[in-house]
């Protein structure tokens, strides 16, 4: 098989290039034809995969959640090439959910021995995401990170953005319409995976092949509220908290008096006067464990 290996050199793990070289070497030994491409700037990966040819049999994405998001937004809508994530990022939400290996040897094994499933993907205002969309507090965090990012991220990179975002998110109020039923809250997560921020499971019933999105609507975003959410998500179930709503749906609309700050798959995606999210069922082929 001819396999495109595309990687992001500034993904938080910092070793994408090394893993790409290791994987290419293993794949050659296995009789495959690997082609490597290391991205050079933002959106370079998206532009590169948009031109992928029919001769490519598999695509391996070496990077973090943001890198994976960039690639799924670059591949043509009718692309049927199976994708495999070799994680080198900070949170790696998809890899956590699918229990994907983080080594070149593990990725090479899955290419030959894994199975292919059709994954749901969602689209927000014409931008695809496969893991999570967030309105409110966590979107403000990603905005602060984007403002000050100069290279690779670590958990410490989020400390000051979190503190600043607690103030920015205060007073947030959203109207959330899910399959024609309306709710209200101060923070909204729309999840296709269980894991959140790489440290806890909030959408504990979510999955990339459930054919539905899991939506959590939170009543507040103050310091104590946010701490409480994480503690309950980490050690219990978020639904035990009063006024936290755990919902499911296929069509979500989020509106507010002010433009809505949004993050997708861990990256800030701007402010929107109206947010519309739809699930695209069985949209992308992924390589996973048997």
N, C-alpha and C positions, 0 to 999 in steps of 0.2 A: 504494500500500500504506500501511496505518497501521502506524507503527513506534514502539515504545516504546523510548526511550533512557533508561536508568537508570544513574546514576553515583554514585561514592563520593568526596566532597570531600576526604577525608584519605588517599586512596591516595597512595603515596609520591611519585609524579610531581607531585602537587599542582595539576594543571591540568585535572582532570576537568570542572569546570563550563565552562571555556573550550572544551574539545573538544566537549562536548555542544552548546553554542550553535553552534559552527562546523558540526557535523554536521547539526543541525536546519535551519540555513540552506541548506546544500547540498541536503538532501533535499527541501526545499520547492521549490527551483529545478528539481529533477528531477521534480516532480509528485507527490511522496509527502506523506503527512500525519504528521509527527513529533509525538510526545508526550514531553516530557521530565520526568524525576523525579530530583531530587538527594536522596540519603538523608540523614536527619537524625541518626540514632543507630544503634548496633549492632543488627543484625537488622531494621532498618527495611526494607531492600531485600527481605529474605525475606518479610516480611509483605505488602509491596506486590505482588510478583509472584504471591503465592498467590491474589490476587483478579483476576488478569488475565482479560480478557474474550475471547470468541471473535472479536471484531472486530480484535484485534491480529494482524498478519501476520508481524512480525519483532520480535525483542528485541535491542537492542545494549547490551552491558554495558561501561560505561566505568569502569575501575578496575584493581586488581591481582588476583592469584590468589585472595586471600581474598574479594574482592567476587564473583568468578565462582563460587566455592564457595557463597557465601551464596545466590546466585540459583538455582543448580541444586538447592539444598535447599528452595527456596521454591516453585518451579513445581510444579503438580500432576503426579502420576505419568503421567497420560495426556495430558500437554501435547505437542502436535506442532508448536509454534511454533519455527522455526529461530532459533538464537542466534548472535550474532557478538560476539567479544571485541575491544574497542578498548582496548589495554593502557595503563595509566598507573601501574603498580605498580613495585615494586623488582626482583623476580625475573622475573615474566612468563613462567613456564615453558611454559604452553600456547601463548602467542604465539610464543615461540622455536621450539617444535617445529613449529608450523604456518606459520611465517614470515609472521605476520600484520602488516599495516601499523600503525604507531603514529600515523597522522594521520587527521583527519576526512575528508580527500579520499580516502584509501585505503579507509577503511571504507565510504564512500558508493559507491565503485566496486564493492566486493565485494557490496554489497546488490543491485546490479543485474546484476553480471556474474560473481559467484562461483558455486561449486557447493555443494550441500548433501550432507553425508555423515552417516551414522548413527554416532555415537561411542559407544564403550563407556564406561560409568561403573562405579565400584565403590561398595560400601556397607560401612561399618564400624559395626557395632552400631547400625544404623538411620540412620547419617549418611552422606550421599553424598560422594564425592570423585572428581575426574576426572584429577588429576595424580599426587599421591604421598601415601602414608601412611608415617609414620616412627615406630618404637618405639625408645626409648633416647635416645642423645645428642642427635639433632636435635630430638626432642620436648622435651627439657629446655631447649634453646636457645629454642624458641618460647615456652615457659612463662616464662622469664626476660624475654623481650621483652614479653610480655603484661603482666607485673607492672609494668614501668616505662614502658610506652608512654604518651605524652601527646599525640601527633600523628602527623605523617608520619615514615616511617622512611627511613634511608639505610643504606649498607653499614657506616658507622661505628656505627650503632645496635646492631650484632650483636657488636661486639668484646668487651665485658664479658660479655654473656650466654654467648658461646662459652667464655670462660675459666672462668666459674662452672660451666658445664655439664660441662666436662671432669672436674671433681671429683665432681659429682653423679652422673654416669653411670658412674663407676668401680665395678667389681664387678657391673655389670648382667649378667644371665643370662636368656636367653629360650629357651623350647621353641617351635619353629615347626613346625607341621604343615601341609604343602602337599599337597592332594589325597591325604590319608591316609599321606603319608610324613613322618617326623619328623626335624628337624635341631636343632642348638643353636648359639647365638651371643650376642654382646653388644649388637648393634645390628641392626635390620632395616629395610629400605626396601622398600615395595611400590609399584611404579611403573607408571604408564600412559603416561608420557612419557619421553623420553630425557634431557632437561635436568634438572639438580639445582641448586638455590640460585641459578640464573641465571648460574653461572660455569663449569660443567663438565657433561659427559655421563657419567652413571654407568650408567643402564639403557640401554645403547647399542642394544639391539634392540627397545625398547619402542615402542608406538604406540597411538593412541587407537582404531584400528580393527583391531587384531591379534586380538581376541576372547580374549585371555589377558593375565594380569598378569605383570610381570617382578619377581622377588623377589631382593634381594641380602641375604645374611646375612653379617655381619662378625664376626670372632672377638674383637676387642678394641676398647676406646674410650679408651685412654690418649692422652696428647698426641701422642706420636710415631706411634701407630697412625693417629689421625685425620689428621695432616699427610700421612702416607704415602698414605692413601686418596685424599685430594684431589689429590695430585701425580699419582698413577697415573690417576685419572679425568680429570684435565686434560690430560695429555700422552700417555697410553697407554690401556690397557684394564684396568679394575679386576680382571678375572679372571686377570691375570698374577701377582697377589699370592697367596701360599700361604694356604690355609684360607679365603679369601673364596669364598663359594658364590653362583653366579649361576643362579637357578632360574626356572621358569615354572609357573604354575598358575591355577586358577579359584577355588579355595576355600582360604583361609589362616586358621589359628588360632594366636594368639600367647598364651602363658601364662608366668607367672613366679611366684616366691615372694612378690613384692610387686606391688601394683597397677601395671599397665603404663601409663607416660606415653605419650600418642599425639599426633602432629600430623597434620593433614590439609590438604593444599594450602597449607602454610606457616603455619598457625595452630594453636595449642595447643587440643586437644579433650579435656583432662582425663585422669584415670587410670581404668583399667578392670581389674577382676579377671580378665576374660577378653576377648580381642579376637577377633572373627570378621569376616572380610572375604570378600565374594563379588563376583564380576564380574557386571554387568548388561549383557549384550551388546546392541549396537545400540540404545542406550537414549535418546540425546538427539540431535536434529538440529543440526548445526553448519554455519555458513557458512564456507567455506575458499576458498583460491585454486583456480583451474582447473588 
